[in-house]
Each structure stands twice: as C-alpha cells, then as structure tokens.
C-alpha cells in the first residue's frame, strides 16, 4: 500500500472555513492517498506564516497575496467575497469618514484585506492614521473599554455588532461595490505552495472544490459541523453567516471575481500601499 502523502492545510477557526472543509475534515471524500492536516489559526497568523512559506495550502487574505505571490498560487475555489457587504467600522456613536480618520481604530491585523480596504476608504496609508492591532474576536471589547474609538470588524462580528450596543459607521463592502460597478470586495482566498508540480496542484485544487460542493449539497450537516466554531451564534445565524461567505464565488472566482482582485490590488499599488503590481497566478 502506498503511504499517504501528508499536506498541511491552514484555515481559520470560523464557521465559513469549517463549512468549506467539512468533507475533508470528516473523511467524506476519496483523496487518492492525500492526507490533510488541518491547522486552525486566525487569519493574521496564517498570513504571516504564508510569508515564510510554512504551509502547503492555506487560507490567506487577498491583501497578503501581494506579499506571497512569489511562493504561492491562488486556487480557483475558496474565495471569500463581500458581495454588497464586508468589513465594518463600528463605534459607540455614528461617525463620519473625517471623524474616523482622526480617531484610534482597532484593526484585526495589518495584512488583512479589511485593513487594506480601510486605507483605500480613508484615502491615506496606515502611517497617516492611528490604529492598534487587536485579535479580531477582541475588537468589540477594545471599543467598549475605550482602548479604541472605532473597531474594524470581520467575521461574524458583522452580524452581532448591534448586540454589543455599537453602531455601524461604514460597511467597506458596500462602499467598494458602489465605487466598482457592483463588484464584490475580495477578502480571502486559498493558496497552494509552488513547490508542488502543476499536476499535483491541479489535483489538490479539484479536491478542495469537491469539498466545498459537498458542503453546499449537504448544507444542514455541514452547518452543524461548523457550529462548533460559531461564537455566540445559533444555527440560523451561523447558516446566514456561512451563506455570506460560501457561495457561487467560493466555487469559482469567475472573471468578475478575478477582475475585482486586479482592481483591489491594482489600486493599492497605485497608492503605494503594496510593494509591486500583481500578476494573478491561478492553478488551472
């Protein structure tokens, strides 16, 4: 018997990623001798690990792709797109863009797409506004305790901020769509290390797409699996959150999905927010 080939697969401990990789985590798909070690870490940590080329396959922020494209190729499935919604700026009271620009903002990591979108929205680089880096699940607390005036929230916080007594000052996904012909805001994607030959990359890519399709076809059981990672969410809210970030964009970016990444990273380069212009490299 041929020994299994181990592969490290990094993703965040969130309902959408858990839903996406349900079939692989539970051994529900034939893998042809590939064995996936699931490594669950927050997205900022995964971004940092990708800069060092540590994981074979990983979820990363699209922002981070600008720093790892020499080592990793984008997989055609696994996208998280903000289609009419996205990271939000929340505070104890309604604030204008001018207000936000002069206040202290709690952000979930400097390599997140949310942080890049914030800089584009403010029209200024990070060096020209105040921010503190806080784990994404502690941002509400940072605002409540006045360590920050504004919180940049991602993940399920987009659905639960009102329970925290906070107000949405801006939805960056809405803003991006208004500025870009209704395109979704590109937030996250899956990448695979280029140390693997193209044929193996394609094989792994097909398997990850099959895992996403399996969950969409077996939604109720996949959501039940994802619930263990749903902080302060019941089944209905978790299902709604999963639907926001695992959908037709996740199965394949399509041309619109690829175009919005080109615009997002292109604008960032033009404004001096990332080091070089990106040529997107996707696995076939």
N, C-alpha and C positions, 0 to 999 in steps of 0.2 A: 504494500500500500504506500502510495506517495505521501510523504508527510505534508501536513497543512502548511501553507505559506502564511505566516503572521503579518498583519498590517495594522498599524496604529491609525485610529480614526478619531479625530478630535472634534467635539461639538459641545455646545453649551448645555447646561442642565436646565433647559427650558422646555415648556410643553411642545412648541413647534418643532424643535430638533428631535425631541423624544418621539414625537409622532412620525416624523420623517424616517427615522432609523428603527422603528418598531420591528419590522420584519427581520432585519439583520440582527438586532439585539436578542430576539427570541428564536433565532434559527429557523425561520419560517420559509426561507428561500434556499434553493440549492446554490452553493457558492463555488462549486468546482474546485475545492481544495484551498480556497482563500478563507482565512480566519481573521476576523476583525476584533481588535482590542479597542473597546470604546473608552475614550478618555474624556471625562466630563470636566470642563473648566470654563470660566467666564470668558466672554469674547475678547476682552482686552488681553488676557493671558494667552489665549490662542493666537491672537495677532502677534504678540511678542515672540512666541515660540516659532511661528512661521518665519519671522525674520532670521531665525537661526536654523531653519530647515529641519526642525526636530521631528515633526510628524509626517507620516506618509500621506495621509489625507486629512484635511481639516476644514472646518467652517472658519471663515475669516470675514472681516469687514471688507467691503469693496474699497474703502479708503486704504486699508492695509495692503491691498493688491499692488498698489503703486510702489510698495517697498519690498515686495517678494516675487514680482513677476519674473525675475531672473532665475528663480528656483522652482516656481510652481506654475502650473497651467490651470486655467479655470475649467471646471466641469460644467457641461451644458445644463445639468439639473442641480437643484439645491438652492436656488435663489430665494432670498427674502426681499420682496419688493413692497414699498409703501405706496399702494395704488389708491391715492386720494386720502391717505393718512400716513403718519410716520412719527418720528421722534417729536416730542412736545417740550415746550418750555412752560413750566408751571411755577406759580408763586402764590403767596397768600392773598394777593390782590392783582387785578388786571394791570399789566404793564405794557407800554409801547416798545417798539424796537429801540428807540432812543434811550428809554429807561434801562432796558436790558443791557445795552452796550456799556453803561457806566456802573453796573452793579456786579456783584460777585456771583458767578454761575457755578453750580456743582455739575460736573460732567462725568460720564461713566468710563472715560478713557480717551487718550489723545489720538489713538489710532482707529477709533470707531468712526463709522460713516456719519453718525449723528454729530460728532464733533466737527467733521469736515463740512457738513451741511450748515452747521451753526456759523462757521466762519464765512461761508458763502452768503448766508442770510444777513449777517451783520455787515458784510462788505469790508471786513478787515481781518487780518491774520491774528492768530492767538496771542502774539506779543503785544497786541493793542487793546486787549480787554482782560478783565480779571476772571480767573477760574480756579477751582480746586478739583482735583481728581478724587472721586468717591466711588466705591463699589456700587454698581447700578442698583442693587437692592437696598442701599442705604441713603439714596438721594432724598427721598421724602423726609427722612429723619434729619438730614443736614439742613433742609429748608425749615422744618418745624423748629429746630434748635437755633436758627439764625446763624449757622455757620456759613450759609449761603443765602442769597436773596432770591435766587432763581434756580430751579432744577431742570436739567436736560434729561428727560426720562425716555427709556426704551423698554422693550419687552412688555410685560403685562401691566406695567405702570400706566400705559396709555389708556387702559380700561378701568383703572382703580383709583386714579388721582383724586376724583371727586370725593371718594370715601375718606380721603386724607384731609379734606377741607381745603383743597387747593384749587386754583383757577388756571385754566389753560390760556396762556398769553399768545402762543403761536404754535401751529402744527406745521412742522417743516415739510411734511409730505404734501399737505395741501398747497403750501407755498411753491414747492418745486413743480407740481403739476400745473399750477397757474402760469408759471414762468416758462414752461417747456412743453407746450402743446398737449397737455394732459398726460404726459409720460409719467410712469411711477418713479419714485425716488429709490435708487438702488442702494440697498443696505448691506446685505450679506450674500455670500456665495460659498460654494465648496471648491476646494482646490486639491490637486494631486501633485506630488513632487515629480520633477522631471527626471529623477534618477531612474524611473521605471521606463522601459521601452514603450513606444507608442501603442503596440498591440495590447500590452497589459493595461495601459492607461484606459484604452477603449473598453476592454473587458470589465474593468472595475467601474467605469462610468455607467455602463449598461446595468450593472448590478445595483448601483445606488439609485438609478432611475426606477428600476423594478421595485425597490424598497419603498420609494415614495408612492408609486402607483398602487402597491399593495395596501398601504395605509389609507389611501383615498378610496379604494374599493372595499375596505373593511373598517370604515370610519369609526363606528361605535367602539370596537375593541381596541383600536389604536388610540382613541381618545382616553379610554380607561387606563391604558398603559401610561399615557402622557400625564395623567392626573397626579401621579406621584411627584411630578416636578412643577405642579401648578400652585404657586404660592398664593394663598388667600383667594383661590378661585374654585367654585363648584364646577360641576360637569358642563352646564350650559355656557358659562363664561369661558371656560377652557376651550370648549368647542368653537366658540366665536373667535377666540384669540388664534387658535390653530388655523381657522379658515382665513384669517387675515394674512398669514404668512406661509401657508402651504396650500397652493392652488395651481392654476394653469401656468403662472410664471415659474413656479417651482419645478414643474416637469420639464420645461424648456424655456430659456430666455426669449427665444424668438428674435426677430430682427428689431422689434421695438425695445426689448429688454437690453439687447446689445448696444443699441443706439443711445439709450439713456445712460449706460455706463460710460460710453465715449464722451457724452456731454458732461457728465458729473466730474470725471477725472480730467477732461479737457479744460473745463472752466477752472478747476483747482490749479492746474498747471499754469494757465494764463495769468492767474492772480498770485502766482508764486507760493502756493500752499503745498505743492508736492514737487519733488526734485526734477522729474522729467516727464515728457509726454508718453502716454501709454499706448502701445500696440497690443490689443487684446489677443491673447492666445488661448483658444478653446480646444479641449480634447474633441476629436471627431467622434 
